């Protein structure tokens, strides 16, 4: 069982490296990176040219504690992130799925941000 989990993580990291070779965030179109764990979901927007995080959202934040790492919670987290980006006058991003398959939670986070008005 442990071997299977390690192999799954190794494959995800390999996909991540392959994706990040071509994907980069700029000041005009920063990179929206998503991360998921069994307990929490994380989203952050990064300007790779400067190496700064411009905005972030997580289910661990005090006002978002009620969100669970489910598809519904991921969608609401995406909407919150989209609103934060629009407040900072960021309307277009490059989506970095971080090696995760574009399905389930990752897709729900992206759809939530799109629903808030962010373009990918």
C-alpha positions in Angstrom: 0.0 0.0 0.0 2.8 2.4 0.9 4.6 1.6 -2.4 1.4 2.4 -4.3 1.1 5.8 -2.7 4.7 6.6 -3.3 4.4 5.6 -7.0 1.2 7.8 -7.3 3.1 10.8 -5.8 6.1 10.2 -8.1 3.9 10.2 -11.2 2.2 13.4 -10.1 5.6 15.1 -9.5 6.8 14.0 -12.9 3.6 15.5 -14.5 4.2 18.7 -12.5 7.7 19.1 -13.8 6.6 18.5 -17.4 3.8 21.1 -17.1 6.0 23.7 -15.4 8.6 23.6 -18.3 6.2 25.6 -20.4 3.9 27.3 -17.9 4.9 30.6 -16.4 3.1 33.5 -14.8 3.7 37.1 -15.7 2.5 40.4 -14.3 -0.3 40.5 -16.9 -1.2 36.9 -16.6 -0.1 35.4 -13.2 -0.1 31.7 -12.5 -3.0 30.3 -10.5 -1.6 27.2 -8.7 -3.9 24.8 -6.9 -2.9 22.2 -4.3 -5.1 19.7 -2.5 -4.6 17.4 0.4 -6.9 15.1 2.4 -7.6 17.9 4.9 -7.5 21.2 2.9 -7.5 22.9 -0.4 -5.1 25.8 -1.4 -5.0 28.3 -4.2 -2.4 30.9 -4.8 -1.7 33.4 -7.6 2.0 33.9 -8.4 3.9 36.4 -10.5 6.9 34.2 -11.6 8.8 37.1 -13.0 9.1 38.7 -9.6 8.6 35.5 -7.5 5.8 37.0 -5.5 2.5 35.6 -4.4 -0.2 38.1 -5.3 -3.2 36.5 -3.6 -4.1 33.2 -1.9 -7.0 31.4 -0.5 -7.2 28.2 1.6 -9.8 26.2 3.5 -7.7 26.7 6.6 -8.5 30.4 6.8 -10.7 31.6 9.6 -13.6 32.8 7.5 -13.4 29.7 5.1 -13.1 27.1 7.9 -16.6 25.8 7.1 -15.5 24.7 3.6 -14.6 21.0 3.3 -12.3 19.4 0.7 -15.3 18.3 -1.4 -16.4 19.3 -4.9 -18.8 21.9 -3.5 -16.2 23.3 -1.1 -13.7 23.5 -3.9 -16.2 25.4 -6.1 -16.9 27.9 -3.4 -13.1 28.3 -2.7 -12.6 29.1 -6.4 -15.3 31.7 -6.3 -13.7 33.4 -3.3 -10.3 33.3 -5.1 -11.9 34.9 -8.2 -13.4 37.7 -6.1 -10.1 38.4 -4.4 -8.4 38.5 -7.8 -11.0 40.9 -9.3 -10.4 43.2 -6.2 -6.7 43.3 -7.2 -7.6 44.1 -10.9 -6.5 40.7 -12.1 -8.9 39.2 -14.6 -6.8 36.7 -16.5 -4.6 33.9 -15.2 -2.7 30.8 -16.4 -4.0 27.7 -14.6 -1.4 25.4 -13.0 -3.0 22.2 -11.9 0.2 21.2 -10.2 0.4 17.7 -11.7 -3.1 16.8 -10.5 -5.5 15.4 -13.0 -8.1 18.0 -14.2 -11.0 16.2 -12.6 -13.0 16.5 -9.4 -11.6 19.0 -6.9 -9.2 20.6 -9.3 -11.9 21.1 -12.0 -14.3 22.5 -9.4 -11.7 25.1 -8.2 -11.2 26.2 -11.8 -14.9 26.4 -12.5 -15.5 28.4 -9.4 -12.9 31.0 -10.4 -14.4 31.1 -13.9 -17.8 31.7 -12.4 -16.4 34.7 -10.5 -15.2 36.2 -13.8 -11.6 35.0 -14.1 -10.4 34.1 -17.6 -8.0 31.2 -18.2 
